Structures are given as structure tokens and as C-alpha cells.
């Protein structure tokens, strides 16, 4: 289940990043205050899904770890 959530979060993050870059590259000069709010909301969603992906990642195994 953690793998599915991890890969979905990464996939959604990639789509959001492409959408954000598309807005910034092509329509940044035409944005109204609502457009800036839309862009800000997309950035917040991107950060949320990146943090979910970061939390759900598999931790690296440290061979001589004292935490075991």
C-alpha cells in the first residue's frame, strides 16, 4: 500500500510540475489575481504531494546502525 501511495504521489507531482511550468512559461504575463491564486494553489499541491512522497519512501538500510 505504501508503494502505491508513493508512486501515485510522485506521478501527481510530475503532472503538477508540468502544469506549473507551462503556466509560468507561457501565461505568466497574462495572469490576473485569480490566476496567481490558481498558480499558488498548484504550488501548494505540488509541495503537499512531494512531502507525501518523501514520507512514504523506503528508508535506506544502514548496515551498522545502532537503531535496530
C-alpha positions in Angstrom: 0.0 0.0 0.0 2.9 2.4 0.8 4.4 1.7 -2.7 1.1 2.6 -4.4 0.8 5.9 -2.4 4.4 6.7 -3.1 4.1 6.2 -6.8 0.8 8.0 -7.1 2.2 11.0 -5.1 5.3 11.1 -7.4 3.1 10.8 -10.6 0.7 13.6 -9.4 3.8 15.7 -8.5 5.2 15.3 -12.0 1.9 16.3 -13.6 1.6 19.3 -11.3 5.2 20.4 -12.0 4.5 20.2 -15.8 1.3 22.3 -15.3 3.1 24.9 -13.2 6.0 25.2 -15.7 3.5 25.5 -18.5 1.7 28.4 -16.7 4.9 30.1 -15.8 6.5 29.8 -19.3 3.5 30.7 -21.5 1.0 32.6 -19.4 2.8 34.4 -16.6 2.5 37.9 -18.0 -1.3 37.4 -18.6 -2.2 36.2 -15.0 -4.8 38.1 -13.1 -5.1 38.0 -9.3 -7.2 34.9 -9.6 -4.6 33.3 -11.9 -1.9 34.0 -9.3 -4.1 32.3 -6.7 -4.6 29.3 -9.0 -0.8 29.1 -9.5 -0.2 29.4 -5.8 -2.7 26.6 -5.2 -0.9 24.4 -7.7 2.4 25.1 -6.0 0.9 24.2 -2.6 -0.5 21.0 -4.0 2.9 20.2 -5.5 4.6 20.7 -2.2 1.9 18.5 -0.5 2.3 15.6 -2.9 6.2 15.9 -2.8 6.0 15.7 1.0 3.7 12.7 0.9 6.2 11.0 -1.5 9.1 11.9 0.8 7.3 10.5 3.8 6.3 7.3 2.1 9.7 6.5 0.6 11.6 3.4 1.7 14.3 4.3 4.2 17.9 3.3 3.3 19.3 0.3 5.2 22.4 1.2 7.2 24.4 -1.9 7.8 25.9 -0.9 11.2 23.1 1.1 12.5 22.5 1.1 16.3 18.8 1.9 15.7 17.9 -1.7 15.1 
